[in-house]
C-alpha cells in the first residue's frame, strides 16, 4: 500500500507560512530542486489542498514555455503535466480539470482508496504544501510520513504545520540532509 507523505517547507519554529500566508522566507536553490526532482520523478500522484492546487495551476502548466524557463521549471512542468493531481476541496468542481480528481467528502475512505490503488507501487503519494489539507489529514491519522525542509529562520508567528493534535504521533527518522543554503531535510515515517 502506498503512503501519504507530507512534503513541506517549515521554519525552525514549525510554521509553514507567515501570518498572512507569506512564504518569502523559504530557501530553494538548484541543489534542492535537483534533490526533490529525483525523488518525485517516478511519482504518479500528487495531493493538494485547493489553495496550493490553484497556485500550482497558475504557474506549472505553462512554466516550461516561458522564454526564461530554468531547467527546473522545464522538468517540473513536464512532471506536473503528467502526474495525476488529487485535490481536497469542498468548493472546487471537476469540470474542465485535466488529469485531476477532486475529493470533497468521505475523506478517510477516499484517501484509503487512493493508497490502495497503487498496490505494488513503491511511489509515495506526496502531499505538497497545503497546510489546511495537512491539518485535516493529520486529525484523521491519514499521513504516513513527513518530508520536511527546515529553513534557518524563526518566524515567531504564522500558520503552524502541526495544529490541534489530539494524540501523540510517534515518528521514525529515515534520513537527514543538509543543503549548502542552510536548509535541512528531515525525512520521517509515522511509527504505527
C-alpha positions in Angstrom: 0.0 0.0 0.0 1.2 3.5 -0.9 1.9 6.1 1.8 0.8 9.7 2.0 3.9 11.8 2.7 3.6 15.5 3.6 6.2 17.4 1.7 6.6 20.9 3.1 9.0 23.7 4.0 8.9 24.8 7.6 10.6 27.4 9.7 12.7 26.3 12.7 9.8 27.1 14.9 7.3 25.0 13.0 5.5 27.4 10.7 4.7 26.7 7.0 3.8 30.3 6.2 3.7 33.7 7.9 0.6 35.1 9.5 -0.7 36.3 6.1 0.4 33.3 4.1 3.9 34.7 3.4 6.4 32.2 2.0 9.2 34.6 1.0 11.4 33.2 3.8 11.6 29.7 2.0 15.1 29.0 0.6 15.3 27.0 -2.5 18.1 26.6 -5.0 19.3 24.2 -7.7 20.7 21.7 -5.2 17.3 21.4 -3.5 15.4 21.4 -6.9 17.7 18.6 -8.1 17.2 16.5 -5.0 13.4 16.9 -4.9 13.2 16.3 -8.7 14.9 13.0 -8.3 12.6 11.9 -5.5 9.4 12.8 -7.2 10.3 11.9 -10.8 8.7 8.4 -10.7 5.7 9.6 -8.7 2.3 9.4 -10.4 0.0 11.0 -7.8 0.3 14.4 -6.2 -2.1 15.6 -3.4 -3.0 19.2 -2.8 -5.4 21.4 -0.9 -7.4 23.8 -3.0 -5.3 26.9 -2.4 -2.0 25.2 -3.2 -3.5 23.5 -6.2 -4.7 26.8 -7.6 -1.2 28.3 -7.1 0.3 25.4 -8.9 -2.2 25.5 -11.7 -1.5 29.2 -12.1 2.2 28.5 -12.8 3.3 25.0 -13.7 1.2 24.2 -16.8 3.0 26.9 -18.8 6.2 27.3 -16.9 8.3 25.3 -19.4 7.0 27.6 -22.3 8.4 30.8 -20.8 11.5 32.3 -22.5 13.5 32.4 -19.3 12.4 29.0 -18.0 15.1 27.3 -15.9 16.0 23.6 -16.2 14.0 23.1 -13.0 10.9 24.9 -14.5 11.1 22.8 -17.6 11.5 19.4 -15.8 8.9 20.2 -13.1 6.4 21.5 -15.6 6.7 18.2 -17.6 6.2 16.2 -14.4 3.3 18.3 -13.3 1.5 17.8 -16.6 1.7 14.0 -16.4 1.1 13.4 -12.7 -2.4 12.7 -11.5 -3.5 15.5 -9.2 -5.9 14.9 -6.3 -7.3 18.0 -4.7 -9.0 18.1 -1.3 -11.8 20.8 -1.7 -15.4 21.3 -0.9 -15.7 24.2 -3.3 -13.7 23.2 -6.4 -15.6 21.5 -9.2 -14.0 18.9 -11.6 -15.4 20.4 -14.8 -12.6 21.1 -17.3 -9.8 20.0 -15.0 -7.2 17.9 -16.7 -5.8 14.8 -15.0 -7.3 15.9 -11.7 -9.7 14.3 -9.2 -11.5 16.3 -6.5 -12.2 14.8 -3.1 -14.9 16.8 -1.3 -16.3 14.2 1.2 -15.6 10.8 2.8 -12.0 11.9 3.2 -10.9 8.7 5.1 -12.4 6.3 2.6 -11.3 8.2 -0.4 -7.7 8.6 0.8 -7.5 5.0 1.7 -8.8 4.0 -1.7 -6.1 6.2 -3.2 -3.5 4.4 -1.1 -4.8 1.0 -2.2 -4.9 2.0 -5.8 -1.2 1.8 -6.0 -0.7 -1.7 -4.6 2.7 -2.9 -5.8 3.8 0.7 -6.4 6.8 1.9 -4.3 5.9 5.5 -5.1 4.5 7.6 -2.3 1.6 10.0 -2.7 3.1 13.4 -2.0 1.0 16.0 -0.3 2.6 19.3 -1.4 2.3 22.2 1.0 -1.4 22.6 1.7 -1.4 23.3 5.5 -5.2 23.2 5.8 -5.4 19.8 4.0 -2.5 18.6 6.1 -4.3 19.5 9.3 -7.3 17.6 8.2 -5.3 14.5 7.2 -3.3 14.6 10.5 -6.5 14.7 12.5 -7.8 11.6 10.6 -4.5 9.8 11.0 -4.0 9.6 7.2 -0.5 11.0 6.9 2.2 8.2 6.9 5.3 10.4 6.8 6.8 13.8 6.7 9.4 15.1 4.3 10.3 18.4 5.9 12.6 21.1 4.7 13.6 23.1 7.8 14.6 26.6 6.8 17.0 28.5 9.0 14.6 31.1 10.1 12.4 31.7 13.2 9.1 33.4 12.2 7.6 33.8 15.7 4.0 33.5 14.3 2.2 32.2 11.3 0.5 29.1 10.1 1.7 26.1 12.0 2.4 22.7 10.4 1.1 20.9 13.5 -2.2 22.1 14.9 -5.0 20.6 17.1 -3.1 17.4 17.6 -5.2 15.1 19.8 -2.9 12.2 20.2 0.8 11.9 20.2 2.3 11.0 16.8 5.5 8.9 17.1 7.9 9.2 14.2 11.0 7.3 12.9 13.7 9.3 11.3 14.6 7.8 7.9 17.2 10.3 6.7 18.6 13.8 7.0 20.4 16.0 4.6 21.9 19.5 5.0 21.9 21.7 1.9 24.5 24.4 1.2 21.9 27.1 1.5 21.3 26.1 5.2 18.1 24.2 4.7 18.0 20.8 6.5 15.9 17.9 5.1 14.2 15.6 7.7 12.5 12.5 6.3 10.2 10.8 8.9 7.8 7.9 8.7 4.9 7.6 11.2 5.5 4.8 13.7 2.2 2.9 13.7 
